Amino acid sequence: MDLGEKPDRDREGRDRKLFQLIEKSRQPVVFFIDDAHLVQTKTLFGLKKLIERGLCVVLVGHPRLAFTLGRGQMEEIGLRCERIAIRGLAGEVDKYLDRGFLENSRDRTATLGERRPRSG
């Protein structure tokens, strides 16, 4: 299967072509799923077969995804996952902006506490 080729309509044909692509690739093939907490359980079970054939899957979603992957039938999949929690910038935006300002500023004389006045 070439990247420009259209996938087959039937599942077996799509899977076969995807497996061929994974096997032919010199680089790891990575499949990203955003909002993975909305993905149906049946779909996650289908991904297990692809992972066993060498596809790397990155699930990005709400923290409840970790809960889903840790219970019941999903536990088998959850045990194979590496979980990484990414905290947002809540309450730390000023520190983030100050650091970026200091690292990217040509004038290195500024300090963390110095800020430009905010306009109205």
N, C-alpha and C positions, 0 to 999 in steps of 0.2 A: 504494500500500500504506500503510495506517495502522499505527501502532505496535501497536494492539490486535488487528490482524488476524492470523490464524494463517497460517503459511507453507504453500505448496503442498508436496505430497509429492514431486513430481518436481523434479529439479535445475534444469531450464530455467525452470520456473515460479518457483522460489525466486530464481534469479538475476535474472530479469526484474523481479520485484517489488523486489528489493534495488536494482537499477539505477534504478528509478523513485524509490525513496526517496532515493537519493543525489542524483539530479538535482533533485528537488523541495526538498530541504533547503536552508535559508538558511545553515545552519551546517555546518562540515565534519563528516562522519560518520567516527567512529573505531571500529575494531574491535580490542579488546585480546585477546591470546591469552597466557594464563599457562602455564607449563611447556611453552613452544614447542619446547624441545629434544625433546619426545616426539611432536611432530606429524610425520606421515608426509610424505615427499618429495612424493608425489602431491598432497596437500592444499596444500602450499606453492606448488606450480606452479599450482593452481587459484586461489590468492589473487592471483597475478600479474595475472590477467584483471580481478579486482575493483579492484586498485590502478590499473590502466590506465584504469579508468572513474571514478576519483576517490575511492575508498575509502582512508582512511588506516589502515594496519595497524601495530599495536605488538606486537612479539614480545618476550615476557619469558621468559627461560629461563637455564639453566645455561650457563656459558662455552663449553661444547662446541658450542652452537648457532652461535657465530661460526665455529668450525672447519667445521661442516657447510655453512654458507652460503658458505664460501670455496673449496670444492673441487668438482670434477666438474661435473655438470649444474646444480648449485645455484649455481655461481659467478655466473651471469647475474643471479640474484635477489640474491645477496650483494653484488654491485657497486652495486645500487640502494638498499642499506640504509645507514642511518647507525647506527653502533654506539656505544653508550654503556655503559661499564662502571661498575657501581655497587658500590663496595666496602662490605662490611658493617662492623660496629662492632668487629670482632675486635681486642682489645687496646686499644681506645680508648673503652670504655664510660664509664670514670671521667671522661675529658675531656668527653664528650658530656653526661653528667649535671651536671658542674660548670658547663658553659656554660649549660645550661638553667636550672640553679638561679640563676645570676647574672642571667640575662636576665629571669627571671620573679619574682625575689625583690623584695619591697617594701623589705627592708632591704639597701641597696646597699653596706653596709660589709663584707660577707663577701669573702674572697679565694679564689682557686682552690684553694689548699692546705687550706682549712678544710673539714672534713666532720663530720657528726654521727657519733658512735660507732655502729657497727652492733650491732643487738641479736642475741644468741645464736643 
